[in-house]
Amino acid sequence: MRTILSKISRLILLAALASGTAFTNASAQDLPPLPESIKAQGKIRIGVKCDAPPFGATDVSGGHIGIEVEMAKKIGEYAFGSEDGAELSCVTSESRIPALNAGKIDLILATLGRTASRQEVVDYSNIYFWGTSNVLVPSGSSVQQLSDLEGKTLLIVKGGSQMKWFEANMPSVKMTQLNTTADCIQALQQGRADGYVGDGGLIYTLGANYDDLRVVEEGLDLGVNGIGLRKNEPELQAFVNAVLDELKNGDFYQQVIPEFVEEPAVVDVMKTGFLQDPPNI
């Protein structure tokens, strides 16, 4: 386990070197007003991933780093004039929606794919990222395409949306749920499963940094991500959507993506997902 964690920590450390980069100061002058409840808090509480580079991770000192983390800081800056206006906390795929609806956080900015079942319990911002999910396999695996996974065992982090895709499209695939990315990598390297499925950006980042693992190029479950909000909070939704527009229309993503992604091919994947409109799905 120490080896797995140290490898992921190395990815996080590389990203951490970028965390001091200065991005354009944000102003809320022309944005919709914040809800009075958020103003009264004096901060906006945002749940982010802490084990999913390049989207969200923590460095060796426990600080939050990643693309979505920088987005969250920008929301705090637009809301209160400083990135300190965003109070960040770690959430997992399993815990993020319960934390939101229990009032522990105000927003989910943590690779939250939009699904019909989730839309029954949370509202979403406009789309800010789209892409496929992908599968990571040992470099010597015979798996070359999705059909080769029939009858095999895949690892998935608890709460991952890919579970339902496999249930509907490849029911012969056995799914083993684990708690964290590190748990899945360890289990895969120990031969306890045939692959690990997750969001494409994460899977490609891991594949580029583990010599004994590779990505199955054929993607699955093309999906879109949005920021999660509690039901019926239109003021906050309007504010968040306006911030997302500011980030996309400016040079925010062009600056921040290369700071947290090393491999040129992965940079291209991430820029496509953040900057181009998604296909009709």
Secondary structure, DSSP 8 states (H G I E B T S, - for coil): -HHHHHHHHHHHHHHHTTTT--------TTS----HHHHHHTSEEEEE-SEETTTEEE-TTS-EESHHHHHHHHHHHHHHSSGGGEEEEE--TTTHHHHHHTTS-SEEES--B--HHHHTT-EEEEEEEEEEEEEEEETT-S--SGGGGTT-EEEEETT-THHHHHHHH-TTSEEEEESSHHHHHHHHHTTSSSEEEEEHHHHHHHHHH-TTEEEEEEEEEEEEEEEEE-TT-HHHHHHHHHHHHHHHHTTHHHHHHHHH--SHHHHHHHHHHHHS-----
